[in-house]
């Protein structure tokens, strides 16, 4: 708060000083003072360039003279601008006379005297610069406090929203129970698929109704007949599981010939159905018989063809009846729990206290300080003669 107090007191002291010397006339006075300062600087620079030996050659001298003429014209236009601003009531007569006095000294080639007289106008420029800097700092602090206000208000709004929320816990529980039963059915699926792929491949393809129905890459009947005939001819290979068959598919012809002399037949019949065996090998990661509570056909398959699945499927069917509304309540419950966890570090009382403090600071920052504090800040600002000579310019 001490930092804000110092900033506020300094800013309002500067503002009071501007009002004392004439707030109505101040903007135009600053603009004209800055223009004259720029002219003095450029004229001095040109005069210095004239003294440099390298600039004494004719071509360089002509350029400098031309620029000097241009500056003289600008000085004339400046004097006209001073008259215009006076006629419009934007500067006082005394202020205008002071500016013209400086330009007269410049034209009389009395630059040191002109600069001495201009010192009074430099104080106006310095006051304006200091006031602008002070205003920027004040605005920056105000912006920080407003941002803090917004942050706290949003948090309070979120907390109020959380307090007003309610969840149908029974529906949420039913959905959790459904997820639990689906997970149990997923375990049965994994066991069932493992039993399929570890079974002798000849037996697996013989009893292949479920594969035909649910596996997209299952070959047509003619190719299936060829596979079954091949495994009948080579019963040892027919006793292999899917993983072993997939391994055989990677063998070289020489290595394969030790297991199956008719390598060309193996390549045609077995290797020709590589997609089938690869699909069977990776069946657990595929969508084959994927557990989906909304797919009645899949549920029917598990209920009738997988041991231990019937009671689970029965429970899933019951729970599935209210699925959309139960799922919505379950998701809402999870969302609220996450939000409550996120907001557990806040309390309504502490946030309201923080907001009150931010409001108080903002109000304090934009309120005029007491007369005693203002006088103290003014005294500090006046140290070194600031504005000590220019007040008379603003008195009409």
C-alpha positions in Angstrom: 0.0 0.0 0.0 2.9 2.3 0.7 4.1 2.0 -2.9 0.6 2.9 -4.1 0.4 5.9 -1.8 3.7 7.3 -3.0 2.6 6.8 -6.7 -0.8 8.4 -6.1 0.6 11.4 -4.1 3.2 12.1 -6.7 0.7 11.9 -9.6 -1.9 14.1 -8.0 0.8 16.6 -6.9 1.8 16.9 -10.6 -1.8 17.2 -11.7 -2.5 19.9 -9.1 0.6 21.8 -10.3 -0.7 21.6 -13.9 -4.1 22.9 -12.8 -2.5 25.7 -10.9 -0.5 27.0 -13.9 -3.5 26.5 -16.3 -4.7 23.1 -17.4 -6.6 24.6 -20.3 -3.4 26.1 -21.8 -1.1 23.2 -20.9 -1.4 20.9 -23.9 -0.7 23.6 -26.5 2.0 25.1 -24.3 3.8 21.7 -24.1 3.5 21.1 -27.9 5.0 24.6 -28.8 7.7 24.2 -26.2 8.8 20.8 -27.7 8.7 22.3 -31.2 10.9 25.2 -30.1 13.3 22.8 -28.3 13.7 20.8 -31.5 14.4 23.9 -33.5 17.0 25.2 -31.1 18.8 21.8 -31.2 18.8 21.7 -35.0 19.9 25.3 -35.4 22.8 24.7 -32.9 23.8 21.6 -34.8 23.9 23.4 -38.1 26.0 26.2 -36.5 28.4 23.7 -35.2 28.7 22.0 -38.6 29.6 25.3 -40.2 32.7 25.5 -37.9 34.1 22.1 -39.0 36.9 22.6 -41.6 35.8 19.7 -43.8 32.5 21.5 -44.2 34.2 24.7 -45.5 34.4 23.4 -49.1 31.9 25.1 -51.3 29.5 22.1 -52.0 29.2 21.3 -48.3 28.8 24.9 -47.3 26.0 25.4 -49.8 24.1 22.4 -48.3 24.5 23.8 -44.8 23.4 27.3 -45.9 20.3 25.8 -47.7 19.5 23.9 -44.5 19.9 27.1 -42.5 17.4 28.8 -44.8 15.0 25.9 -44.3 15.4 26.3 -40.5 14.8 30.1 -40.7 11.5 29.4 -42.5 10.6 26.8 -39.9 11.3 29.5 -37.2 9.0 31.9 -39.0 6.2 29.2 -39.3 6.7 28.5 -35.6 6.1 32.2 -34.7 2.9 32.1 -36.9 1.8 28.9 -35.0 2.3 30.8 -31.7 0.0 33.6 -32.9 -2.7 31.1 -34.1 -2.7 29.2 -30.8 -3.0 32.5 -28.9 -6.0 33.6 -31.2 -7.6 30.2 -30.4 -7.3 30.8 -26.7 -5.0 27.8 -26.3 -2.1 29.8 -24.8 -1.8 33.0 -22.8 -0.4 36.3 -24.1 2.5 36.2 -21.7 3.4 32.6 -22.7 3.3 33.6 -26.4 5.4 36.6 -25.8 8.0 34.5 -24.0 8.2 32.1 -26.9 8.6 35.0 -29.4 11.3 36.5 -27.2 13.3 33.3 -27.6 12.9 33.2 -31.4 14.0 36.9 -31.5 17.2 36.0 -29.6 17.8 33.2 -32.1 17.3 35.5 -35.1 19.6 38.1 -33.5 22.2 35.3 -33.3 22.2 35.4 -29.5 21.8 31.6 -28.9 23.2 31.5 -25.3 20.7 34.1 -24.3 17.9 32.2 -26.2 18.8 29.0 -24.4 18.8 30.7 -21.1 15.3 32.1 -21.7 14.1 28.7 -23.0 15.0 27.1 -19.7 11.6 28.1 -18.4 9.9 26.3 -21.3 12.1 23.2 -20.7 10.6 23.0 -17.2 7.1 22.7 -18.9 8.4 19.9 -21.1 9.9 18.1 -18.0 6.7 18.5 -16.1 4.7 17.0 -19.0 7.1 14.1 -19.4 7.0 13.4 -15.6 3.2 13.6 -15.6 2.9 11.2 -18.6 5.4 8.8 -16.9 3.4 9.0 -13.6 0.1 8.4 -15.4 1.6 5.3 -17.2 2.7 3.9 -13.8 -0.7 4.7 -12.3 -2.5 3.1 -15.2 -0.2 0.0 -15.0 -1.0 -0.5 -11.3 -4.7 0.0 -12.0 -4.6 -2.6 -14.7 -2.9 -5.1 -12.3 -5.6 -4.5 -9.7 -8.4 -4.8 -12.2 -6.9 -8.1 -13.5 -6.8 -9.3 -9.9 -10.4 -8.2 -9.3 -11.5 -10.2 -12.4 -9.5 -13.3 -11.3 -11.1 -13.3 -7.9 -14.6 -12.7 -9.2 -14.2 -15.6 -11.7 -13.1 -17.9 -8.8 -16.0 -16.8 -6.7 -18.4 -17.4 -9.6 -16.9 -20.9 -10.1 -17.3 -21.7 -6.4 -20.9 -20.5 -6.4 -21.6 -22.7 -9.4 -20.0 -25.7 -7.7 -22.1 -25.2 -4.5 -25.3 -25.1 -6.6 -24.6 -28.4 -8.5 -26.2 -31.7 -7.6 -25.8 -35.2 -8.8 -28.1 -38.2 -8.9 -25.7 -40.5 -7.0 -27.8 -43.6 -7.7 -27.6 -43.1 -11.4 -23.9 -42.5 -11.2 -23.4 -45.7 -9.2 -25.4 -47.7 -11.8 -23.1 -46.5 -14.5 -20.0 -47.4 -12.4 -21.5 -50.8 -11.9 -22.0 -51.1 -15.7 -18.4 -50.2 -16.3 -17.3 -52.8 -13.8 -19.4 -55.5 -15.5 -18.0 -54.5 -18.9 -14.5 -54.9 -17.5 -15.4 -58.4 -16.2 -16.7 -59.3 -19.6 -13.5 -57.9 -21.2 -11.5 -60.3 -19.0 -13.6 -63.2 -20.2 -13.1 -62.1 -23.8 -9.3 -62.1 -23.3 -9.4 -65.6 -21.8 -11.7 -66.9 -24.6 -9.4 -65.4 -27.4 -6.3 -66.9 -25.7 -8.0 -70.3 -25.7 -8.8 -69.9 -29.4 -5.3 -69.0 -30.5 -3.6 -71.6 -28.4 -5.9 -74.4 -29.7 -4.6 -76.7 -32.5 -5.1 -74.7 -35.7 -6.9 -77.6 -37.5 -9.5 -77.8 -34.7 -9.8 -74.0 -34.6 -10.7 -73.8 -38.3 -13.0 -76.8 -38.1 -15.1 -75.1 -35.4 -15.0 -71.6 -37.0 -18.6 -70.3 -36.9 -17.8 -67.4 -34.7 -14.7 -66.6 -36.7 -16.7 -66.6 -39.9 -19.3 -64.2 -38.5 -17.0 -61.8 -36.7 -13.6 -61.9 -38.5 -13.6 -59.8 -41.7 -10.5 -61.5 -43.3 -12.0 -65.0 -43.0 -11.4 -66.9 -46.3 -14.2 -68.3 -48.5 -15.3 -71.9 -48.2 -13.1 -73.2 -51.1 -9.9 -71.9 -49.4 -11.1 -73.2 -46.0 -11.5 -76.6 -47.5 -8.0 -76.5 -48.9 -6.6 -75.5 -45.5 -8.4 -78.3 -43.7 -7.3 -80.8 -46.3 -3.7 -79.6 -45.8 -3.8 -79.9 -42.0 -5.3 -83.4 -42.4 -2.3 -84.3 -44.6 0.1 -82.9 -42.1 -1.5 -83.6 -38.7 1.7 -82.5 -36.9 1.4 -79.0 -38.3 -2.4 -79.1 -37.7 -1.6 -79.5 -34.0 0.3 -76.2 -34.0 -1.2 -73.1 -32.4 -1.6 -69.9 -34.3 1.7 -68.4 -33.0 3.6 -71.5 -34.2 2.0 -71.2 -37.7 2.9 -67.5 -37.9 6.5 -68.5 -37.0 6.5 -71.2 -39.8 5.5 -68.4 -42.3 8.9 -66.8 -41.7 11.0 -69.9 -42.4 13.3 -70.3 -45.3 12.4 -73.0 -47.9 15.2 -75.2 -46.7 14.2 -74.9 -43.0 10.5 -75.4 -43.9 11.3 -78.6 -46.0 12.3 -80.4 -42.8 8.8 -79.9 -41.5 6.8 -80.0 -44.7 8.4 -81.6 -47.8 5.7 -80.1 -50.0 6.9 -76.6 -49.6 5.1 -75.3 -52.7 1.8 -76.6 -51.3 2.5 -75.0 -47.9 3.2 -71.7 -49.6 0.1 -71.8 -51.8 -2.3 -72.9 -49.1 -0.9 -71.7 -45.7 1.3 -68.8 -46.7 -1.5 -67.7 -49.2 -3.7 -67.2 -46.1 -1.1 -65.2 -44.2 -3.6 -62.4 -43.5 -5.9 -64.9 -41.7 -3.1 -66.2 -39.4 -1.8 -62.7 -38.7 -5.3 -61.6 -37.8 -5.7 -64.6 -35.5 -2.3 -64.0 -33.9 -3.3 -60.3 -33.1 -7.0 -61.0 -32.5 -7.0 -59.7 -28.9 -5.8 -56.3 -30.1 -8.4 -56.2 -32.9 -12.1 -55.4 -32.7 -13.0 -59.1 -32.8 -15.9 -59.7 -30.3 -15.1 -56.3 -28.8 -17.1 -55.8 -25.6 -19.9 -53.2 -26.3 -22.9 -53.0 -24.0 -25.0 -51.6 -26.8 -24.3 -54.5 -29.3 -27.0 -57.1 -28.5 -25.5 -59.6 -31.1 -22.1 -59.6 -29.3 -23.8 -59.9 -25.9 -25.8 -62.8 -27.2 -22.7 -64.5 -28.4 -21.0 -64.2 -24.9 -24.1 -65.3 -23.1 -24.4 -68.5 -25.1 -20.8 -69.3 -26.0 -18.4 -68.2 -23.3 -18.3 -69.8 -19.9 -19.2 -67.6 -17.0 -20.5 -64.8 -19.2 -24.3 -65.3 -18.9 -24.9 -63.7 -15.4 -22.6 -60.8 -16.3 -24.4 -60.2 -19.6 -27.8 -60.3 -17.7 -26.6 -57.6 -15.4 -25.3 -55.5 -18.3 -28.6 -55.7 -20.0 -30.4 -54.5 -16.9 -28.0 -51.6 -16.3 -28.0 -50.7 -20.0 -31.6 -49.7 -19.9 -30.9 -46.3 -18.2 -27.4 -46.0 -19.9 -27.6 -42.4 -21.4 -28.9 -40.7 -18.2 -26.7 -42.8 -15.9 -23.6 -42.1 -18.0 -24.4 -38.3 -17.9 -24.7 -38.3 -14.1 -21.5 -40.3 -13.8 -19.6 -37.9 -16.0 -21.0 -35.0 -14.1 -20.0 -36.5 -10.8 -16.4 -37.0 -12.1 -16.3 -33.4 -13.5 -17.5 -32.0 -10.2 -15.0 -34.0 -8.2 -12.2 -32.8 -10.4 -13.4 -29.2 -10.0 -13.7 -29.5 -6.2 -10.2 -30.9 -6.1 -9.0 -28.0 -8.2 -10.7 -25.4 -6.0 -9.9 -27.1 -2.6 -7.2 -24.6 -2.0 -9.7 -21.7 -2.1 -12.4 -20.7 0.4 -15.2 -18.3 -0.3 -14.4 -16.2 2.8 -10.7 -15.8 1.9 -11.5 -14.9 -1.7 -14.1 -12.3 -0.6 -11.5 -10.8 1.7 -9.0 -10.7 -1.2 -11.6 -9.0 -3.5 -12.4 -6.4 -0.8 -8.6 -5.7 -0.5 -8.3 -5.3 -4.3 -11.4 -3.0 -4.4 -10.0 -0.9 -1.6 -6.6 -0.6 -3.3 -8.2 0.4 -6.6 -10.4 3.0 -4.9 -7.4 4.3 -3.0 -5.3 4.6 -6.1 -7.9 6.7 -7.9 -8.9 8.9 -5.0 -7.2 12.3 -4.4 -4.8 12.2 -1.4 -5.4 14.4 1.6 -4.3 18.0 1.5 -1.4 17.4 3.9 0.0 14.5 1.8 -0.5 16.5 -1.4 1.5 19.5 0.0 4.3 17.2 1.0 4.4 15.7 -2.5 4.3 19.1 -4.1 7.2 20.3 -2.0 9.2 17.3 -3.1 8.3 17.9 -6.7 9.4 21.5 -6.5 12.9 20.8 -5.3 15.5 22.1 -7.7 13.3 25.0 -8.9 10.7 22.9 -10.9 8.2 25.4 -12.3 9.6 28.1 -10.1 9.7 30.6 -13.0 6.9 29.8 -15.3 3.6 30.3 -13.4 3.4 33.9 -14.6 3.2 32.7 -18.2 -0.2 31.2 -17.5 -1.8 34.3 -16.0 -3.8 36.2 -18.6 
